Amino acid sequence: MYSEEHLYSIALRECSFIGDINFFKLVRSFGTAKNVWETAKKELSKTDGIGTKTVSDIGNSEHLKFAEKEIVFCEKNSITINLRHQNDLPFLLKECDDAPAILYQKGNLDRNLKSLSLVGTRNITSYGKKFIEDFFEEAKSHNFVSVSGLALGVDKEIHEHSLKHQIPTIAVLAHGFHTLYPSKNKKLSEKIVEENGALFTEFNSSRKPDRENFIQRNRVVAGISPSTIVVETAFGGGSISTATFANTYNRDVFALPGKITDKYSQGCNHLIFQNKATAISTIKDLLDLAGFNDPKEKNAELFPQSQITIQLSESQELIFRKIAENPHITLDDLAEKISLASHKILPIILELELLGKVKSFSGRQFLAI
């Protein structure tokens, strides 16, 4: 189940000064984590942006011993180890420059589903609860997976309403799988896995839910989806960091506006004021903007008798077929599947968009229509 590459990746990531970005630079330069581990430090330090201090801890046998224990822990607890440099990361996360080098996973889910991140305050109000209830009632007919952080408040409501409507849900944790925080959500976390959802964390079994881990966790919540919805948050709330990460990754951000006197609407209102989020007016509009409503349904209503056959060129047909077979496929994945450079694919996709055959979404995702 696990390879040597998993072992050396865990050991390498455990080294001092080797964060996710430096990890990726090194494995991209030397091919594998094992090669990095076994290469002389003098050679490693020649890598662009990597100095002698950065590589000083590589090769430390203690980290290899830790990695061996971690592999045993993962085997015992049915944990999947996803490696960024082996293209294991789910959904759009791999497109982020600071994506986790390693992402641990419990549970299985359909990665072909569209993902949608929803976040907010732990101090949820009746206003936030009503919005979540209404949102899932209207969104339940769509195939998607919800993403949140398993905290109390908004996160808990997101996961519970997803389960209620049989929508798979992902919980991103701020600690290793040796514990569960908050402990009140332990049963909820188990139900998520049972109901075709998953738990993700970039933290190994030595990492506790320390305060700084939650900000790191938030970038995964933002990076995994093309859109993030902020339900309720105060000024400076953790959800502000999630929205900021989403903006950095060029993802769509939506915020639920509220009264300027309501503490847990002030953060949302400020995001909207700063043009860092689109104000949510109606749930229908929100679903439209997030790319949930199939344009085919609208065309059928407007032009019930109209049927136009468009003859596609060979290259257009190839790309259209691949997009149709892989809903919300990214540009990089499409380029890999048809063995054609992305800069050559983009003009053809534009032609298909003008013909009304393809719709593009944030994060360079495409859908056949």
C-alpha positions in Angstrom: 0.0 0.0 0.0 2.8 2.4 0.8 6.1 2.8 -1.1 9.6 3.9 -0.2 8.6 7.3 -1.7 6.0 7.7 1.0 8.6 6.9 3.7 11.2 9.3 2.4 8.6 12.0 1.8 7.4 11.9 5.4 11.1 12.0 6.6 12.0 14.9 4.2 8.9 17.0 5.3 9.9 16.5 8.9 13.3 18.1 8.4 13.9 21.6 9.8 13.5 24.4 7.2 11.8 22.1 4.7 8.3 23.5 4.3 5.9 22.6 1.5 7.4 25.0 -1.0 11.0 23.9 -0.4 10.0 20.3 -0.4 8.4 20.7 -3.9 11.4 22.6 -5.2 13.7 19.8 -4.2 11.7 16.9 -5.5 11.0 18.7 -8.7 14.8 19.1 -9.1 15.9 15.6 -8.1 12.9 13.6 -9.1 11.9 11.9 -5.9 12.0 12.4 -2.1 14.3 9.4 -1.9 16.7 11.0 -4.4 16.7 14.2 -2.3 17.4 12.3 0.8 20.4 10.4 -0.7 21.9 13.3 -2.6 24.9 15.1 -1.1 24.0 18.4 0.7 26.4 20.3 -1.5 24.5 19.3 -4.6 21.1 20.0 -2.9 22.1 23.5 -1.9 22.7 24.4 -5.6 18.9 24.3 -6.2 17.5 27.7 -6.9 16.3 29.3 -3.7 17.7 26.6 -1.5 20.8 27.3 0.6 23.1 25.2 2.9 21.0 26.0 6.0 17.8 24.8 4.3 19.3 21.4 3.6 21.3 21.0 6.8 18.8 18.6 8.5 18.2 16.4 5.4 19.5 12.8 6.0 18.9 12.9 9.8 18.2 9.3 10.7 15.7 10.3 13.5 13.4 11.7 10.8 13.5 8.4 9.0 12.7 6.5 12.2 9.7 8.8 12.7 8.6 8.2 9.1 8.7 4.4 9.7 6.4 4.8 12.8 4.1 7.1 10.8 3.7 4.6 8.0 2.8 1.9 10.6 0.3 4.3 12.2 -1.3 5.0 8.8 -1.5 1.3 8.0 -3.3 0.5 11.3 -5.8 3.4 10.9 -6.6 3.0 7.1 -5.1 6.4 6.3 -4.2 7.2 2.7 -1.0 9.2 2.1 -1.4 11.6 -0.8 1.8 13.1 -2.2 1.7 16.4 -4.1 4.7 15.5 -6.4 2.9 12.3 -7.5 -0.3 14.2 -8.4 -2.3 12.6 -5.6 -3.8 15.8 -4.2 -7.6 16.1 -4.7 -9.6 18.6 -6.8 -7.8 22.0 -7.4 -5.5 21.8 -4.5 -2.5 20.8 -6.6 -2.7 24.1 -8.5 -1.7 26.1 -5.3 1.9 27.1 -5.0 1.9 26.4 -1.3 -0.1 23.2 -1.5 0.7 20.6 1.1 3.6 18.3 0.2 1.7 15.5 2.0 -2.1 15.2 2.6 -3.3 12.4 4.8 -6.8 11.1 4.1 -9.4 9.0 5.8 -12.4 7.8 3.8 -13.1 7.7 0.1 -15.0 10.1 -2.2 -15.7 10.7 -5.8 -13.1 13.1 -7.0 -15.0 13.8 -10.1 -17.6 15.8 -8.1 -17.5 19.6 -8.0 -16.3 20.8 -4.6 -17.6 23.9 -2.8 -16.1 25.3 0.4 -18.3 26.9 3.1 -16.9 28.5 6.2 -17.9 30.8 9.0 -17.9 31.6 12.7 -18.1 29.2 15.6 -20.7 31.6 17.1 -23.3 31.0 14.4 -26.6 32.9 14.7 -30.1 32.0 13.7 -29.5 34.0 10.5 -26.6 31.9 9.5 -28.4 28.7 10.4 -31.4 29.7 8.2 -29.1 30.5 5.3 -27.4 27.1 5.5 -30.7 25.3 5.8 -32.1 27.1 2.8 -28.9 26.7 0.8 -28.8 22.9 1.1 -32.5 22.5 0.5 -32.0 24.3 -2.9 -28.7 22.7 -3.7 -29.6 19.1 -2.8 -30.5 18.2 -6.4 -26.9 19.0 -7.6 -24.0 16.7 -7.5 -21.2 18.2 -5.4 -19.1 17.7 -2.3 -19.1 20.3 0.5 -15.9 21.3 2.2 -15.5 22.8 5.7 -13.3 22.6 8.8 -15.2 20.5 11.3 -15.2 23.3 13.9 -18.3 24.1 16.0 -20.8 26.6 14.6 -21.0 27.1 10.8 -18.6 24.2 10.0 -20.7 21.7 12.0 -23.9 22.9 10.4 -22.4 22.5 6.9 -21.3 18.9 7.5 -24.6 18.0 9.2 -26.8 19.5 6.5 -24.7 17.8 3.8 -25.2 14.4 5.5 -28.9 15.1 5.9 -29.3 15.6 2.2 -26.9 12.8 1.3 -24.3 15.2 -0.1 -20.7 13.9 0.4 -18.7 16.3 2.7 -15.0 16.9 3.4 -13.7 18.0 6.8 -10.2 19.5 6.8 -8.5 19.1 10.2 -5.8 21.2 11.9 -4.1 18.3 13.6 -3.0 14.7 13.0 -5.3 11.7 13.0 -4.3 10.6 16.4 -6.8 12.9 17.9 -10.0 14.8 17.0 -10.7 18.4 17.8 -13.2 19.4 18.9 -13.9 16.1 20.6 -17.7 16.9 20.5 -17.5 16.3 16.7 -16.0 12.8 16.9 -19.2 11.0 16.0 -19.8 13.5 13.2 -16.3 12.9 11.8 -17.0 9.1 11.8 -20.4 9.6 10.0 -18.7 11.8 7.4 -16.4 8.9 6.5 -19.2 6.3 6.6 -21.4 8.5 4.2 -18.9 8.6 1.3 -17.1 11.7 2.6 -13.5 12.2 3.8 -11.3 13.7 6.4 -8.1 15.5 5.2 -5.1 16.8 7.1 -1.6 17.9 6.2 -0.5 17.2 9.8 1.1 13.9 10.9 0.3 12.1 14.1 2.8 14.2 16.2 0.9 17.4 15.5 -1.6 18.7 18.0 -4.4 21.3 17.2 -2.1 24.2 17.9 -3.5 27.7 17.2 -1.2 28.3 14.1 -2.3 25.1 12.5 -5.8 26.5 11.9 -4.6 29.2 9.6 -2.6 26.6 7.7 -5.8 24.4 7.6 -7.8 27.3 6.1 -5.6 27.5 3.0 -6.4 23.9 2.2 -10.2 24.6 2.6 -9.8 27.6 0.2 -7.5 25.8 -2.2 -9.5 22.7 -2.7 -12.5 24.4 -4.3 -13.2 26.8 -7.1 -15.5 28.8 -4.9 -15.7 29.6 -1.1 -18.8 30.9 0.7 -18.4 32.8 3.9 -21.6 32.5 5.9 -21.0 34.6 9.0 -17.8 36.0 10.5 -16.7 38.9 12.7 -13.8 41.3 11.9 -10.6 39.3 12.1 -12.4 35.9 12.3 -10.6 32.8 10.9 -12.9 32.8 7.9 -11.3 36.1 6.8 -8.0 34.2 6.3 -9.8 31.5 4.3 -11.3 34.2 2.0 -7.9 35.8 1.7 -6.3 32.5 0.6 -9.1 32.0 -1.9 -8.5 35.4 -3.4 -4.8 34.6 -3.6 -5.6 31.4 -5.5 -7.8 33.4 -7.9 -10.9 31.5 -6.7 -14.4 32.9 -6.4 -15.5 34.2 -2.9 -19.1 34.8 -1.9 -20.2 36.4 1.4 -23.6 36.6 3.1 -24.3 40.3 3.9 -26.0 41.3 7.1 -26.8 44.3 9.3 -23.9 46.5 10.0 -24.7 46.3 13.7 -24.5 42.5 13.8 -21.1 41.4 15.0 -21.0 38.2 13.0 -22.0 39.9 9.7 -19.3 42.6 10.0 -16.5 40.5 8.6 -18.7 39.5 5.6 -19.8 43.1 5.0 -16.1 44.2 5.0 -15.1 41.5 2.5 -17.9 42.8 0.2 -16.9 46.4 0.8 -13.2 45.6 -0.1 -14.3 43.8 -3.3 -12.9 40.6 -1.9 -16.2 38.8 -2.0 -19.4 38.9 -4.1 -22.5 39.7 -2.0 -25.0 36.8 -1.9 -28.5 38.2 -3.0 -30.4 35.0 -3.5 -29.5 31.3 -3.3 -30.5 30.8 -6.9 -28.1 33.5 -8.1 -25.4 32.1 -5.8 -25.8 28.6 -7.4 -25.7 30.2 -10.9 -22.6 32.2 -10.2 -20.9 29.1 -8.6 -21.6 27.2 -11.8 -24.1 24.8 -10.3 -27.0 25.4 -12.7 -26.7 23.6 -16.0 -27.1 26.1 -18.9 -28.9 23.3 -20.9 -31.9 23.7 -18.6 -32.1 27.4 -19.3 -31.8 26.9 -23.1 -34.5 24.3 -23.1 -36.9 26.8 -21.4 -36.0 29.7 -23.7 -35.8 27.8 -27.0 -37.9 24.6 -26.6 -38.3 24.0 -30.4 -34.7 25.0 -31.3 -32.2 22.4 -32.2 -29.0 23.6 -33.8 -26.3 21.1 -34.9 -22.8 22.5 -35.0 -20.1 20.6 -36.9 -16.9 20.7 -34.9 -13.4 20.5 -36.3 -11.2 17.4 -35.4 -9.3 19.3 -32.7 -12.5 20.9 -31.3 -14.2 17.5 -31.2 -11.3 15.9 -29.4 -11.1 18.6 -26.7 -14.9 18.8 -26.4 -15.2 15.0 -25.9 -12.5 15.0 -23.2 -14.2 17.8 -21.3 -17.6 16.0 -21.6 -16.0 12.8 -20.2 -14.3 14.7 -17.3 -16.7 17.4 -15.9 -14.8 20.4 -14.4 -11.5 19.1 -15.7 -8.6 21.5 -15.2 -6.4 22.9 -18.0 -3.4 21.0 -16.8 -5.2 17.7 -16.6 -6.8 18.2 -20.1 -3.3 18.9 -21.5 -2.0 15.7 -20.0 -4.9 13.6 -21.3 -4.6 14.7 -24.9 -0.8 15.3 -24.9 -1.1 18.9 -26.2 0.5 22.0 -24.6 -2.0 24.1 -22.6 -1.3 27.3 -24.7 -2.4 25.4 -27.8 -5.6 24.2 -26.1 -6.8 27.6 -24.8 -7.7 29.1 -28.2 -9.7 26.0 -29.1 -11.5 26.1 -25.8 -12.3 29.8 -26.5 -13.8 28.7 -29.9 -15.9 26.1 -28.1 -17.1 28.7 -25.6 -18.2 31.0 -28.5 -20.0 28.1 -30.0 -21.8 27.5 -26.7 -20.3 24.0 -26.3 -18.1 24.7 -23.3 -18.3 26.8 -20.1 -15.2 27.8 -18.2 -15.0 28.3 -14.4 -12.5 29.8 -12.0 -9.4 27.8 -11.4 -9.2 27.0 -15.2 -11.9 24.4 -15.0 -14.2 23.5 -18.0 -17.6 21.9 -18.4 -19.3 20.6 -21.6 -22.8 22.1 -22.1 
